[in-house]
Amino acid sequence: MRIIDELYLETPFYGSRQMTEQLKSMGESVNRKRIQRLMRIMGLEAMFPGPKTSIANKDDYKYPYLLKNLNIREPNEVWGTDITYIPIETGYIYLVAILDLYSRFVISWELSNTLESEFCVHAIENGLKLGKRPRIINSDQGSQYTSKAYTETLKKQGIEISMSGKGRCWDNIFVERLWRSFKHEEVYIKNYSTCKEAKEGAEWYFNFYNQKRLHSSLGYKTPQTVHYGA
């Protein structure tokens, strides 16, 4: 699963057949049925820019997409959120993050060993504790984001809910870039053994990402500098 995760970051267009053949060429003894099962556990699906860890619930209400032709001009106008898979020695866990789409500032994040909606709600609540709230939050249509617990939390704060539909797989591209940086610059280097190590690593990295990592797209400034104008 760790190898699949690394390959998927580089080749998100690979389905189970191509992934199987790629692993075989690397000397791994695998078959397609096994790779299909592992990719389902990881929430991976070909032709998407990132892991489809959010599976839609057909009974939940889907909210409209609000970012079309929107020119984001300032921090806290739009936040984006997504979920990714993190390998550890004893198995795997999931990470959700809230990102300000103007400044690329990581507002909050949360780890979980399940894909229930609670950890997404906690991430939102922790982000709102910083004293700012966005006008819009954008996500995919996964069951975590269409759940009543999640949507009611946003509605109570007067936040507009935006959801990317089919054919808009690049809407969360900034969060996907965050995942790519986090995994290449932290996760795959440290090889976490436990959830505790993963939490400590995420805490260190997101502080570094916000406060010290220079972004060419931000004019070689840090997200914190752009977000707070400091």
N, C-alpha and C positions, 0 to 999 in steps of 0.2 A: 504493500500500500504506500510506503514511503517512496519507492521508486516511481510508482504510478503518479503520485502527487507531483514529484519533480518533473516528470515528463509532461504532465498535463499543463503545467505552467508555461512550458515552451511550445506545446502543440495542443491547444484547446480544441482543435478540429479533429483530433483522433477519437474514433469510436473504439469499441471493444475489440474489433477485428484488427485494426491497425495497431492498437496498444499491445495486443497479444503478440503480433509479429515483431514489434519493436523489442519487446522483452525477450523473445526468443533469440533475436539477433545479438542480444547482450549476454546470452548464455543462461538465461533463466528457464527453468523447466516449468512451463505453464500451459494451460489450454484456455480457449476462449470462454468456456463456461465459468471457470474460476475467475477470470478477469471481469466478466459481466457482473458476477456476484460482488466482487470487491468494489467495483465502480459504483454499484447501487448503494453499498454501505457508505461510501464516501460522498455520495450525492453528485457524482460526475456524469456529465452528458456531453456528447460531442457537439461542436459548432456553437458553443457558448464561450464567452470570454473568461468565465470563472466557474467554480463549482456550484452546481444547482442543488445546494443543500436545503433550499426552501421549496418544499413540494406543496402545490396548491391544494386547498380544500374546496371542493366543488360547491359546498353548501354555504361558504362564506361570501360576503359581498366584496366585489372588487371595485376599488376606487379608480377614478380617471387619472390619466397621466397629465400632469400640470406643467411640465418643463419645456414643452415644445415652443421653440422660438423665444424662450425666456432668457434675457440677458442678465445674469447674476452680477450685481454691481457692488455688493458689500457683504461682510461677514454676517452669519446668522440669518441670511435670507433663505438659503436652502441647505438642509442637511441631507446626507445620503447614508444609507445603512445597508449592510450585507453580512453574510455569514460565510465562514470558510472552515476547512478541515485542518487540524493540526496533529501530526503524528507524534506519539510519544512511545517510549520503549514498551510500555504495558498495553498499548492499544492506540486510542485516538480520542481527541476531544474537539469541541467546536468553539470558534471564536466569533463574536459579533462586534462590530465597531460602528460608531457614529462619526461621520466625517463632515466637516464644513466644506461645502463644494467651492466656495470662493477662495478660502485661505489654505485648504488642504489640512487644516488643524484637526487632529483626532480629539473629538469632544469627549468621548468615553468609550469604554470597551468592557466586555464581560466574557468569561469562559464558562463552558458547561459540558457535561458528559452526555447530555441528551439534546434533542432538537425541539424541546418544548418551548412555548412562547415566553416563559417567565424570564429567561435570561435576556431576551430582547427588551422586555419591559423594564427590567432593572437597569439596562444600559441607558435607556431613555430617561428614566428617573434620575440617574446619576448625572447625566448631561445637563438636565434642567436645574440641578442643584448649583450649577456654576453661575446662575443668575441671569442667563440669557435663554431665549427660546427662538426657534426659527419660525419663519412664516410658513414654510413648507418642509415636509420630510418626504423623501422619495425612497422607495424600496421596490423589490419585486413583488409578485403576487403569492408568495409562499404562505403556508398556513400560520407561521409565526406572526406574520405581518397583517394577516386578515382576521386574526383572532380578536374576540371582543375585548380581552384584557389589554391588548396592544392599542387597538383603535380608540377605545374609550379613554385611555391615558392621554392620547394626543388631543382628542376632542375636548376634554376637560381644560386643556391649556389653550384652546383656540387655535391649534396648529392644523393647517390644511394637509390632507393626506394625498400623496401622489404615488401611483403605482405603475411601474413599467410593464407593458404587455408584451405579447409575442411580437417578434420582429424589432424589438427595442433592446436587444441584448447588450448593447454598448452604453446604455444609460448610466450604469454604475461604473464606468470606466475608471474614475478616480479612485474608487474604493478597490477595484481590481488591481490598480497599480500599487496601492498600499499593501495589498496581500503579497504581490510579487516582491516588493522591496523587503517586507517583513520576513518572508520565507528565505530569500536568498541571502539577506544580510544578518539574519538572526537564527531562525529555526534550524536550517540545514547545517549551520556552523556549530550550534550548541548541541544538537541531538538530545533533546529533553528526555529524561528518564521517567519523570513523574509529573503529575498535574502541578505540584508545588513549583517545580523548576520552570514549567511552562508559564505559570503566572508571574514568577519573578522575571523571566526573560521578556515577557510581553510588557511588563511594567517598565523595565529598563529601556526597551526599544522605543516604545511610544513616547517616553519622555525625551529620548534622544531625537526621535523623528520630529517632534514638535519644537524642541528648543535649540537643536544644534545642526540638524541635517539641512543643508542648503539645497534649494530646489531651483533648477534652471527655469522652470515655468513660472516661478515667482520672482524672477530677476535676481536669482541667487540670494534670496532671503529665506529665513526660516518661516514655517507656518505660524509660529507664535508671534513673530514680528508683524506679519501681515494681518493676522487675526485681531491682535490687540493694538496695532499701530504703534508699537513700542520700538 
